């Protein structure tokens, strides 16, 4: 995400820009990224982590929100941990 740019050619802080846009509409949002998924499942590629986020976004329970457990559960469902990592 840090490689995004906004008109200046400088790296953009995506979270800041999203929060500013949401504030204009008196809205909030929790922002999760592929780095968060990678933090709970080290064996996933960037693309796999993105697929986990998309699945979470499409199917999370609005009563409970999105949590670290949500990321872990969906990652496990889509891409189970290799046997050698489960033993560690």
ABEGO torsion letter per residue (X at the ends): XAABBBGAGBBBBAAAAAAAAAAAAGBBBBBBBAAAAAAABAABBAAAAAAAAAAAAAABBAAAEBBAAAAAAAAAAABBBBAAAAAX
